[in-house]
Amino acid sequence: MDKRIASLADATAEIGDGATVMIGGFGGSGAPIELIHALIDRFLATGSPTGLTVINNNAGNGHVGIAAMIEQGMVARMICSFPRSADPVVFTDRYQAGRIALELVPQGTLAERIRAGGAGIPAFYTPTGFGTDLAEGKPVAEFDGRSYVQERWLKADVALIKAETGDHLGNLTYRMAARNFAPLMAMAATRTIVQVSHVVAPGGIDPEAVITPGIFVDALVHVPDPAQEEDLNRAGARYPEVTA
């Protein structure tokens, strides 16, 4: 099945109000900036989607990407490991004003909860967080003399991820550290939407090099020259651009 979609707008058109959205990226590495901004464009044009739960490693930087989504009021809840990063002013202001909720998850636990969602494992036990506020209200069990906290899987309605190369069938490779959470999120979401820098015909990727098989991908959009979050922030970019 050909997974190619003509435009970013078409790829994000079915994301509805109240959706849970996983967004790939470790800071700016692997962040699907163009897909995020296409979703913001739709919100500005139609007022939807809103009330989103966003799952990501952090809560955005500057005024682009996830931070821009938060700034527009699209996000009701963040599930992340690092709500305070290089320039977290947008999230910080909204959180302190009580306008966005936060579920703080240790980074390894976050990755494993997403992996569990994709693998069909509803819960697992980890020692991380035991005895801290993060374990409050969660089941605890002892194994071999050590206490472990039960954590639940994470699943999503939609995953937005960025890959380096994809073929028409949705098979993907990633560029170095940009791989991060993307393969796990592709498995844990009902619908996975991918922006790729290079599109090749089926057979154009060595099967041994495929990281995410096409069975986990629903839509593929060609973005040949993707923006980098850190470059945008160094340039003082803001999305959407504010004009006088």
Summary of the structure (lengths in Angstrom):
residues: 244
radius of gyration: 18.0
end to end distance: 46.4
largest distance: 64.5
contacts: 833
relative contact order: 0.20
helix: 29%
strand: 29%
